[in-house]
Amino acid sequence: MMSIPSGAGAPKGRSAAARMASAFLAGTALFVATALPAAGQRKVAERFAAAPDGYIRVQNIAGSVKLIGWDRDSVAVSGTIHDTPAERFEVQRGDGSVKLGIWDTTVERADPSHMEVRVPARSQVWVRTGSATVFVDGVTGELDINSVGGDIEVHGAPAGLFAESMTGGIVIDVSSATVRAKTVTGTIRLHGVIASATATSISGNTLIEDAAIDQGTFESVDGELRLVGTLRRGAVLDFVTHGGAVELLLPAATDAEFRVSTYEGGLRSEFRAPIRTTASKIKGSEQRFTLGQGGALVNIRTFRGRVVVRSR
Amino acid sequence: MSHLDETHINDLADGVLREHARHVAEAHIAVCAECRASVERIRRLRADLASLPRDIAPPEHVLAGVRARMTAPGEPVPLVRTRAGGWHVRPSVLAAAAVLLMMLSSAATVSWLRLTADPAGTGAAQPLAVTERGSSGLVAVLAMERSYEDAIAEVQRALSEQPSGLTAETLRILQANIDIIDRALGEARAALHADPANDALAEMLRSGYERKLDVLRSASSHARARS
C-alpha cells in the first residue's frame, strides 16, 4: 500500500477524516476550475437554420476556429469565447448569409476564443483571423481563409480554396478544382488531387507531397520548393524561386520533360537522361532533358537556387 | 548650387525616393528655399486633391440639358468650321477627348499588363514574355519595372495613411521579408542590365515584383480590415 510520508503534505495531528475532506475540497476546486470558463470567458452554444449553400463569414482574433461541413441545413456554433472590452462575440443572420465571431479593431492582441462551427456542407465560407488557427473539413463550397499569423489546415473537397497566412503555416489535403495558398514566412504543404494549384511565399518553404496536380505554379523568393511524388500525364508545373532550392523526388519511371533555367544555381539530376544545355551569352544557362515518354512538362527557374532532381 | 530635378522633387513629395536618395534630397531642400517651396507646393496640391470628393454629381438640370442635346435630331456635332475651311474641335471637346484617350490608353496598358501577367485569367502569375532582344528588351523590362514601382508606391502610400493594425512583431517580419525581396530584385536587375535579352532573368524580376506587391497588398488588406 502506498504511504504518504509524514510532513510531505499533510499537517501533523490532523485526522484522516480532515485530510479526506481537504482532498475532496481540493479535487472539487480543481474540477470546477477546469470545467468552468476562466474569468472573462463564456461558453456559447447556438444552432439555427441556414441555407444549404449560403454565405457564411467567421471571424476570430486569437485562439482557434474549427469549421466542419455537415449534411444538415443548419449552423451550430459552440465554444469558449473571450469577449474584448469593446466587442462581443456575435451571430448575425441575414437572407442566406450568416456572420459570426469576434473581431475588434481596437486591440492588437486578444485573449483566445475557441469556436467550433458546423455549417451546411455546400456553404461558401469566408474565415478571417488574427493569430487564431483555422481547421476546416467537409466543406464542399468555396473557401476563403485569411489569417495574419494563424496556422491553416484544410481537408475535404471544397469547390475552390484560397488560403493565406502571413506568418502561419498552411496544410492543404483536398480534392479541388482550384487551390491558391499564400504565405510570407509560413510553410505550405500541398496534398490531394488538384486541377489548378498555386502556392507562393517569400521565405517560407513549399512542399508538394503525393499530390496529383494538373497545372501548378509554385513561386518563392528565398523559400525551398520541394515536390515528392508522381507527375500526372499532361501536367504542367512551374517552379520559380530566386534563392531557394528546388528539389524534385520522382519515381524512376517518370514521363516528363524538364526545362531548367538558372543564373547562378546549378542542376543535378540523378536520372541518366542526357541533358541539353543552352548557355546565355553572359551567364546562366537553360538545360533540358526528358524522362520516359515526356508526358508532363516541368519548368524550373531560379536565380541562385540549386535544382536537384532525384529518383525515389 | 544645382537644383533637384522635377522627378526628384515629385518623388520626394510623394515619399517614394529610396533611402539614400531621400537623404540627399532632404539635405538639399534644407538649404534651398526654391526646391523646398516646390516640394511643399506639390504636397499641398496632393493634399488638396485628396480632400476632393471622388464623384461630383452635376445638377439635374445640367444632365437633362445634356441628354436633350444628345438625343435631339439634327444636333450638330461639336466641330466648328474655321474661316479657312478647315475643321477644329472646341477646346472643351478636345480636352474631353484627351482624357478619354488617356483613359483608353491606360486601360489598354493595364489590360495588356494583366493579360501578359495572367493570360488565362486564373489569377496565377505567368511568365511575362520579354521577347525583344537587346536594348528593346531592356526597354520592355524598364516599362515593366516602372509599372510595378508605380503600383507598389500606390499601395505603400495607402499603407502609410492608415494604421496597419498589425503587431510590431508581424511588421518586423514583413519588413525583413520585403528586404529579402528588394535584395533579390537588386540582383536580378543588375544581372538583367548586363544581359538584357535573358528572358529567364526578366521572369525572375517579374516574380520578385509580383511577390513584393502581393505582400504589400496583403498588409494593406489587413490594415483596411482593422482600421
Boltz contact constraints between the chains, C-beta under 6 A:
constraints:
  - contact:
      token1: [A, 105]
      token2: [B, 226]
      max_distance: 6.0
  - contact:
      token1: [A, 108]
      token2: [B, 167]
      max_distance: 6.0
  - contact:
      token1: [A, 148]
      token2: [B, 222]
      max_distance: 6.0
  - contact:
      token1: [A, 167]
      token2: [B, 173]
      max_distance: 6.0
  - contact:
      token1: [A, 184]
      token2: [B, 177]
      max_distance: 6.0
  - contact:
      token1: [A, 184]
      token2: [B, 215]
      max_distance: 6.0
  - contact:
      token1: [A, 198]
      token2: [B, 124]
      max_distance: 6.0
  - contact:
      token1: [A, 202]
      token2: [B, 177]
      max_distance: 6.0
  - contact:
      token1: [A, 202]
      token2: [B, 211]
      max_distance: 6.0
  - contact:
      token1: [A, 203]
      token2: [B, 177]
      max_distance: 6.0
  - contact:
      token1: [A, 203]
      token2: [B, 180]
      max_distance: 6.0
  - contact:
      token1: [A, 217]
      token2: [B, 124]
      max_distance: 6.0
  - contact:
      token1: [A, 219]
      token2: [B, 207]
      max_distance: 6.0
  - contact:
      token1: [A, 221]
      token2: [B, 180]
      max_distance: 6.0
  - contact:
      token1: [A, 221]
      token2: [B, 181]
      max_distance: 6.0
  - contact:
      token1: [A, 221]
      token2: [B, 184]
      max_distance: 6.0
  - contact:
      token1: [A, 221]
      token2: [B, 211]
      max_distance: 6.0
  - contact:
      token1: [A, 222]
      token2: [B, 180]
      max_distance: 6.0
  - contact:
      token1: [A, 240]
      token2: [B, 207]
      max_distance: 6.0
  - contact:
      token1: [A, 242]
      token2: [B, 184]
      max_distance: 6.0
  - contact:
      token1: [A, 261]
      token2: [B, 200]
      max_distance: 6.0
  - contact:
      token1: [A, 263]
      token2: [B, 191]
      max_distance: 6.0
  - contact:
      token1: [A, 280]
      token2: [B, 195]
      max_distance: 6.0
  - contact:
      token1: [A, 280]
      token2: [B, 198]
      max_distance: 6.0
  - contact:
      token1: [A, 282]
      token2: [B, 194]
      max_distance: 6.0
  - contact:
      token1: [A, 282]
      token2: [B, 195]
      max_distance: 6.0
  - contact:
      token1: [A, 301]
      token2: [B, 200]
      max_distance: 6.0
  - contact:
      token1: [A, 301]
      token2: [B, 203]
      max_distance: 6.0
  - contact:
      token1: [A, 303]
      token2: [B, 204]
      max_distance: 6.0
